Amino acid sequence: MSLPAATSDQAFWNVSALEAGFLEVPDAMFVAGAPPSKKTLAPTLSFLFPTFPHNAKILSGDVVDSLRKGGIKAEEIDFVCLSHIHLDHIGDTTPFNRCQFVVSSDCRLHLEQGCPNNPSALVPSDLLPFNRTIFLDPAEWKPVGPFTRGLDFFEDGDGSWDYLAADSAHYRVLLSMEPKIATWHQQLDGKQSARQ
């Protein structure tokens, strides 16, 4: 099975990697059995997706300085897509005061029960403005080429596709599947929630 063929009038987008800084993280948060004192300096990347002919600017991540260097202001961004809402993926959302945020429907409960209401929560409840947040339900997505589910973001059937992995692994060793991925638990809605 292959991806749909391109059409003569199809829309397209460019993908630009933007520097978003570095984050020093304890290895034990990601690799099971790692020494608690060992830390790794991990790069954080975000991606800008200017689209044509829609002319929408879609941003993934926290990159106000990188945008400014490229001549784009945070208020010019139309969509900020967050793969998930772990602290190493969200950054400061406040500069994006007119865009719509796009996240998985799984994020809703974490935001509704975020801190300070839930002291054990890993994200703040005011991270995203609910009136400007689109919660995507992957169960509603349709098959695309070899993938069981895909999202046509603009619902225009343009035939151009990018594969966006939610997390490209902060540690190269996780890609080899040698160590186990660390997990921890959080209390949500009266139930234990395993996190990776």
C-alpha positions in Angstrom: 0.0 0.0 0.0 1.4 3.4 -0.9 0.5 7.0 -0.1 -2.0 8.8 -2.4 -0.5 10.2 -5.6 0.2 14.0 -5.9 -2.3 16.1 -7.8 -1.6 19.0 -10.1 -3.1 21.6 -7.8 -2.2 20.1 -4.5 -1.3 22.2 -1.4 2.1 21.7 0.2 4.1 22.8 3.1 7.7 23.4 3.9 9.3 22.0 7.1 11.8 24.1 8.9 13.6 22.8 12.1 13.9 25.6 14.7 16.4 25.6 17.5 14.5 25.6 20.8 17.4 25.3 23.2 18.6 22.5 25.5 17.2 20.7 28.5 19.2 18.9 31.1 17.2 15.8 32.1 17.8 13.0 34.6 18.4 9.8 32.7 16.2 7.9 35.2 13.1 9.8 33.8 13.5 8.0 30.5 15.7 4.9 31.0 14.7 2.3 33.5 17.4 1.6 36.0 19.6 4.6 35.1 21.6 6.0 38.0 19.6 8.8 39.6 22.5 11.2 39.5 23.3 10.8 35.8 21.9 13.6 33.6 22.0 14.2 29.8 21.9 17.5 28.0 19.2 16.9 25.3 18.5 19.3 22.4 15.0 20.5 22.0 13.7 21.1 18.5 10.5 22.6 17.2 9.3 22.7 13.6 7.6 25.4 11.5 5.2 24.3 8.8 4.3 27.2 6.5 1.6 25.9 4.2 0.6 26.8 0.6 -1.9 27.8 -0.7 -3.6 27.9 2.7 -0.9 30.4 4.0 -1.4 29.1 7.5 1.7 29.0 9.8 1.8 25.9 12.0 4.3 25.8 14.9 5.3 22.8 17.0 7.1 23.8 20.2 8.5 26.8 22.1 10.7 28.8 19.8 9.9 32.5 20.1 13.6 33.5 19.8 14.1 31.3 16.7 11.0 32.7 15.1 12.1 36.3 15.8 15.5 35.5 14.2 13.6 34.4 11.1 11.4 37.5 11.0 8.2 35.9 12.4 6.4 37.1 15.5 4.6 34.6 17.8 1.3 36.4 17.2 1.6 35.5 13.5 1.4 31.8 14.2 -2.0 30.3 13.3 -1.6 26.8 15.0 0.7 25.4 17.7 0.7 21.6 17.5 2.0 19.9 20.6 2.9 16.2 20.3 2.1 15.8 24.0 2.2 17.9 27.1 5.2 16.6 28.9 7.2 19.5 30.3 10.0 19.0 27.8 7.6 19.4 24.9 5.5 22.4 25.9 7.6 25.5 26.6 6.0 28.8 27.3 2.6 29.0 25.5 1.7 32.6 26.6 3.4 34.4 23.7 1.1 32.6 21.3 -1.9 34.7 22.3 -4.0 34.4 19.1 -3.3 31.0 17.7 -5.2 27.7 18.1 -3.4 24.9 20.0 -3.7 21.4 18.7 -3.2 18.4 21.0 -4.5 14.8 21.4 -7.8 14.3 23.2 -5.8 12.4 25.8 -4.4 15.7 27.0 -7.8 17.1 28.1 -8.0 15.2 31.4 -4.4 16.1 32.3 -5.2 19.7 31.7 -8.5 19.6 33.6 -6.8 18.0 36.5 -3.5 19.9 36.3 -1.8 21.8 39.1 -2.5 23.7 41.3 -5.8 21.8 41.7 -4.0 18.4 41.7 -0.6 18.8 43.6 0.8 15.6 41.9 0.0 16.8 38.4 2.8 17.2 36.0 1.3 20.1 34.0 -0.4 23.3 34.9 -4.2 23.5 34.3 -3.8 26.9 32.5 -1.2 25.6 30.1 -3.6 26.0 27.1 -6.6 28.2 26.8 -9.5 25.7 26.4 -11.4 28.2 24.1 -8.5 28.1 21.6 -7.5 24.4 21.9 -8.4 21.7 19.4 -8.4 18.2 21.1 -7.9 15.7 18.3 -9.3 12.2 18.7 -7.1 9.7 16.7 -10.0 7.2 16.7 -11.7 9.6 14.2 -8.8 9.5 11.7 -8.9 7.5 8.5 -6.3 5.2 7.0 -3.6 6.9 4.9 -1.4 4.8 2.7 0.4 2.2 4.8 -0.7 3.9 8.1 -3.8 2.7 10.0 -4.7 6.3 10.9 -3.7 9.7 9.6 -5.0 13.3 9.9 -5.7 15.5 6.9 -5.2 18.7 8.9 -6.9 21.1 6.5 -9.4 18.4 5.3 -8.6 19.2 1.7 -7.3 15.9 0.5 -4.2 17.6 -0.9 -2.2 14.4 -1.1 0.9 15.7 0.7 2.0 14.0 3.9 4.5 14.2 6.7 5.1 11.7 9.4 5.4 13.4 12.8 6.6 11.2 15.5 5.3 12.2 19.0 8.7 11.7 20.5 11.9 10.9 18.6 13.5 9.5 21.8 15.6 11.7 24.1 18.1 9.0 24.4 19.6 7.2 21.4 19.9 4.0 23.4 16.0 3.8 23.6 15.9 3.3 19.8 17.9 0.1 20.1 15.3 -1.3 22.5 18.1 -2.5 24.8 17.0 -0.7 28.0 13.5 -0.5 29.2 11.7 2.9 29.0 11.2 4.4 32.5 7.6 4.8 33.7 6.0 6.6 36.6 2.5 6.9 37.8 0.2 9.9 38.4 -3.3 10.0 40.0 -5.9 11.3 37.6 -9.7 11.2 38.1 -9.2 8.8 41.0 -7.3 6.3 38.9 -3.6 5.6 38.5 -2.2 6.7 35.1 1.0 5.2 33.9 3.3 7.7 32.1 6.2 7.1 29.8 
